[in-house]
Amino acid sequence: MSSGFNTDVRVGDRVFHVQTEDRGPSHRVIDTAIYQQGRVVHRHSTNYEHLTVSVQLSDEALHRRVADQHKFIIDELRAGALDAQIDAATRQSPAQPHPPTNVEEIVVQLLNPKAWLSAGKVLLDVEIVRKSDQKPQSGVQVEALIEGSLRDTQHMATSDEQGRVRIEFPLPQLGKGDLALVVRAKKDAAKHEIRFSMRSRQSQDPANTAKN
């Protein structure tokens, strides 16, 4: 299992969201997307299939490659190396309206990113904070699901006064395509989402995984 990376990057008066994740064993691609105002303005993908043929690529080594690509794209973005591609993508896509200035942006954070799955159970300790000052946010609706499972079931909860929420559910029966844990937070017009790509071992039957 390899976690993805999500970073907001300010360049001048523009704010970009950079998301990098491993697309899983069925694709063997590390994919980075740069978002501006909700639309993709640049994408960079690296295929690592040749590495799995010649050597045994460990989860730790793959995690480092995902982290290195994420950092590389952020450095390129800050250095202006992607300006031409981003400007071209912006011209091709219709502009989207800016969110209302009175909307307080929120950030959803998974407090146990390395231990949320154990013995066939999903246990998520989540914290919601205000982006501007990192203060906990209560009354935020939080939704969690396993994208790519055979049954698309959402699990809901609401954050307490400390901005915390715990969501627990059995790991559903998994499909054979791309799999990801998705955690979404929403309060009024403010919303945020994080994703963690899931890499099932090729020798392991997803159906058996759900029963463990």
C-alpha positions in Angstrom: 0.0 0.0 0.0 1.4 3.4 -1.0 0.1 6.7 0.2 -0.4 9.6 -2.2 0.9 13.2 -1.6 -1.2 16.4 -1.7 0.3 19.8 -1.5 -1.0 23.4 -2.0 1.6 25.5 -3.7 1.4 29.3 -4.0 3.2 30.9 -7.0 2.8 34.6 -7.1 -0.9 35.3 -6.7 -1.9 31.9 -7.9 -2.5 28.8 -5.8 -2.1 25.3 -7.2 -2.9 21.9 -5.8 -0.4 19.2 -6.6 -1.4 15.5 -6.2 0.9 12.5 -6.8 -0.1 8.9 -6.5 0.9 5.4 -7.6 -1.8 4.1 -10.0 -1.4 0.5 -8.7 -0.1 -2.8 -10.0 -2.5 -2.9 -13.0 -0.9 0.3 -14.4 2.5 0.7 -12.7 2.5 4.4 -13.3 3.3 7.3 -10.9 0.9 10.1 -11.8 1.2 13.7 -10.8 -1.6 16.2 -11.5 -1.5 20.0 -10.9 -4.9 21.6 -10.3 -5.9 25.2 -10.4 -9.4 26.2 -9.4 -10.6 22.6 -9.7 -9.2 21.8 -13.2 -6.1 19.9 -14.2 -3.6 22.3 -15.8 -0.6 19.9 -16.0 0.0 16.2 -15.7 3.2 14.2 -15.4 3.3 10.4 -15.5 6.2 8.0 -15.1 5.9 4.3 -16.0 7.9 2.0 -13.7 7.0 -1.4 -15.3 10.5 -2.0 -16.4 11.7 -1.9 -12.8 9.3 -4.6 -11.7 10.7 -6.9 -14.5 14.4 -6.4 -13.7 14.3 -6.1 -9.9 12.0 -6.6 -6.9 10.6 -3.2 -6.2 9.7 -2.9 -2.5 6.9 -0.8 -1.1 9.4 1.5 0.5 11.4 2.0 -2.7 8.1 2.8 -4.6 7.0 5.2 -1.8 10.3 7.1 -2.3 9.8 7.3 -6.0 6.3 8.7 -5.5 7.7 11.3 -3.0 10.6 12.2 -5.3 8.4 12.8 -8.3 6.0 14.9 -6.1 8.9 17.1 -4.9 10.3 17.4 -8.4 7.1 18.7 -9.9 6.6 21.2 -7.1 10.2 22.4 -7.6 9.5 22.8 -11.4 6.2 24.6 -10.7 7.9 27.1 -8.3 10.8 27.6 -10.7 8.4 28.6 -13.6 9.5 25.6 -15.7 5.8 24.6 -16.3 4.4 28.1 -17.0 4.0 27.6 -20.7 2.2 24.3 -20.3 -0.1 25.7 -17.6 -0.9 28.8 -19.6 -1.8 26.7 -22.6 -4.0 24.5 -20.5 -5.7 27.5 -19.0 -6.5 29.0 -22.4 -8.0 25.8 -23.6 -10.2 25.3 -20.5 -13.0 27.7 -19.6 -12.4 29.8 -16.5 -14.3 28.8 -13.4 -15.6 31.3 -10.9 -13.6 31.9 -7.8 -15.2 30.7 -4.6 -16.9 33.3 -2.4 -14.4 35.3 -0.4 -16.3 34.6 2.8 -15.8 30.8 2.6 -13.3 29.6 5.1 -11.3 26.8 3.5 -10.8 23.6 5.4 -8.2 20.8 5.4 -8.9 17.2 6.1 -6.0 15.3 7.7 -5.6 11.5 8.4 -3.9 11.2 11.7 -3.0 7.5 11.3 -1.9 7.3 7.6 0.3 4.2 8.2 -2.1 2.2 10.4 -5.6 2.8 9.1 -6.0 -0.8 7.8 -5.5 -3.8 10.1 -7.0 -7.3 10.2 -9.6 -6.5 7.5 -10.9 -3.4 9.3 -10.6 0.2 8.3 -10.1 2.6 11.3 -9.7 6.3 10.4 -8.7 9.0 12.9 -9.4 12.2 11.1 -8.9 15.9 12.0 -10.5 18.9 10.3 -8.8 22.3 10.6 -9.3 25.7 9.1 -6.7 26.3 6.4 -5.9 29.9 7.4 -4.9 29.3 11.0 -5.1 25.5 11.6 -7.9 25.8 14.2 -10.1 22.7 14.7 -13.4 22.8 12.9 -16.5 21.2 14.4 -19.7 20.2 12.7 -17.9 19.2 9.5 -19.4 16.3 7.6 -16.8 13.6 6.8 -17.3 10.8 4.3 -15.0 7.8 3.7 -15.1 5.1 1.1 -12.9 2.6 -0.7 -13.0 3.6 -4.4 -12.9 0.5 -6.6 -14.6 -1.8 -4.2 -17.3 -4.1 -5.5 -19.9 -2.3 -3.3 -19.7 1.5 -3.4 -20.6 2.3 0.2 -20.0 5.6 1.9 -19.4 5.9 5.7 -20.3 9.2 7.3 -19.5 11.0 10.5 -19.4 14.6 11.9 -16.4 16.3 13.6 -16.5 17.1 17.3 -15.4 20.3 19.0 -11.8 19.3 18.6 -12.3 18.9 14.9 -11.8 15.1 15.3 -13.8 12.2 14.0 -13.3 8.4 14.0 -14.8 6.3 11.2 -14.6 2.5 11.4 -15.9 -0.1 9.0 -15.0 -3.6 7.6 -12.8 -3.6 4.5 -15.3 -4.2 1.7 -14.7 -6.8 -1.1 -12.2 -5.3 -3.5 -12.3 -5.1 -7.2 -9.3 -5.8 -9.5 -8.8 -2.3 -10.9 -7.4 0.8 -9.2 -8.2 1.0 -5.5 -8.1 4.1 -3.3 -9.2 5.2 0.2 -11.0 8.5 -0.3 -11.8 10.8 2.7 -13.9 13.9 2.0 -14.8 16.7 4.3 -17.5 19.3 3.7 -19.1 22.2 5.6 -21.3 24.6 3.8 -19.4 25.7 0.7 -16.0 24.6 2.0 -14.7 21.1 1.1 -11.5 19.1 0.9 -10.5 15.6 -0.1 -7.5 13.3 0.4 -6.8 10.0 -1.4 -4.5 7.1 -0.6 -3.9 4.6 -3.4 -4.0 1.0 -2.4 -1.7 -1.6 -4.0 -3.0 -5.1 -3.4 -0.4 -7.9 -3.6 -0.7 -9.7 -6.9 -0.6 -13.1 -5.2 -3.5 -12.1 -2.8 -7.2 -12.6 -3.8 -9.0 -9.3 -3.0 -12.0 -11.3 -1.8 -9.9 -13.1 0.7 -8.4 -9.8 1.9 -11.9 -8.6 2.8 -12.5 -11.6 5.0 -9.3 -11.3 7.1 
